[in-house]
């Protein structure tokens, strides 16, 4: 029989002493997004309204997500809004309302709105919607 005890390997077993306080797990913060996108038509959305809609739609369809870097999210949605203009809102709505948050059998996340994904995500949707 193989002996896996610490004594065999010359390493003292380390166990927390009872005097050490136990640390409670810190709950993840809830995703807080506003619903400003409900006030305007998707063609008139700002990048902030686009971001709010997408983050809320992701949470609704795929469950809570780990907290992300707000600066990175802002840059992704500013860039997407700049590239697609008035088409950005309708593209996002189509992705979540017609495709139920999945594109090519994969869940849609924030990275689908990056420039590298335009060729196989936003461009085919725009061709379908605005052709």
C-alpha positions in Angstrom: 0.0 0.0 0.0 1.3 3.5 -0.9 1.8 5.8 2.0 0.8 9.4 1.2 1.3 10.9 4.6 3.4 14.0 5.1 5.9 12.2 7.3 7.0 10.0 4.4 7.9 13.0 2.2 9.6 15.0 5.0 7.0 17.8 4.9 5.1 18.7 7.9 1.4 18.7 7.4 -0.1 22.2 7.6 -3.5 22.7 8.9 -5.1 26.0 10.0 -5.0 26.4 13.7 -8.4 26.7 15.5 -7.4 30.2 16.6 -7.3 31.5 13.0 -10.6 33.2 12.0 -12.6 31.7 9.2 -13.1 33.9 6.2 -16.6 34.2 4.8 -17.0 34.0 1.1 -17.7 37.3 -0.5 -20.7 37.2 -2.8 -20.3 38.4 -6.3 -21.9 41.8 -6.9 -25.2 41.8 -8.8 -25.1 43.0 -12.3 -26.7 46.4 -12.3 -27.8 47.8 -15.6 -30.2 50.5 -16.2 -33.1 50.3 -18.7 -32.6 53.5 -20.6 -32.8 51.6 -23.8 -36.6 51.2 -23.3 -37.2 54.9 -23.9 -35.8 55.1 -27.4 -36.1 53.1 -30.7 -33.1 50.8 -31.2 -31.9 52.9 -34.2 -31.6 55.9 -31.8 -29.6 54.2 -29.0 -26.4 55.6 -27.7 -23.5 53.3 -26.9 -24.6 53.3 -23.3 -28.1 52.2 -24.1 -26.7 49.5 -26.4 -24.5 48.3 -23.6 -27.3 48.3 -21.1 -29.6 46.3 -23.4 -26.9 43.7 -24.3 -25.7 43.2 -20.6 -29.3 42.8 -19.5 -30.1 40.4 -22.3 -27.1 38.3 -21.6 -28.0 38.0 -17.9 -31.6 37.2 -18.8 -30.8 34.4 -21.3 -27.5 33.0 -19.9 -27.6 33.8 -16.2 -25.4 36.1 -14.2 -21.9 36.7 -15.6 -18.7 37.3 -13.7 -18.0 41.0 -13.2 -16.1 42.4 -16.2 -13.8 45.4 -16.6 -16.2 48.4 -17.1 -13.5 50.2 -19.2 -13.2 47.2 -21.6 -17.0 46.9 -21.9 -17.3 50.6 -22.6 -14.6 50.4 -25.3 -16.3 47.4 -27.0 -19.7 49.1 -27.2 -18.4 52.5 -28.1 -16.4 50.9 -31.0 -19.4 48.7 -32.1 -21.7 51.8 -32.0 -19.2 53.8 -34.0 -18.7 51.1 -36.6 -22.4 50.3 -37.1 -24.1 53.5 -36.3 -27.9 53.4 -36.4 -27.7 49.6 -37.2 -26.1 48.7 -33.9 -29.3 48.6 -31.9 -31.3 46.5 -34.4 -28.3 44.1 -34.8 -28.3 43.6 -31.0 -32.0 43.2 -30.8 -32.1 40.6 -33.6 -29.3 38.6 -31.9 -31.2 38.4 -28.7 -34.8 38.4 -29.7 -34.8 36.5 -32.9 -31.8 34.2 -32.2 -32.5 33.9 -28.4 -29.0 34.9 -27.5 -27.2 32.3 -29.6 -25.2 32.7 -32.8 -23.7 29.8 -34.6 -24.7 27.5 -31.7 -22.7 29.6 -29.2 -24.0 31.9 -26.6 -23.6 35.6 -27.4 -21.4 37.5 -25.0 -19.8 40.9 -24.9 -16.9 39.7 -27.2 -19.3 39.1 -30.1 -19.5 42.9 -30.4 -15.7 43.3 -30.9 -14.4 44.3 -34.3 -12.9 40.8 -34.8 -16.4 39.3 -34.7 -17.9 41.6 -37.2 -17.3 39.4 -40.2 -19.2 36.4 -38.9 -21.6 38.1 -36.4 -22.7 41.7 -37.2 -22.2 41.7 -40.9 -24.5 38.7 -41.7 -27.1 40.1 -39.4 -26.9 43.5 -41.0 -27.2 41.9 -44.5 -30.3 40.0 -43.3 -31.9 43.1 -41.7 -31.0 45.9 -44.1 -30.6 44.2 -47.5 
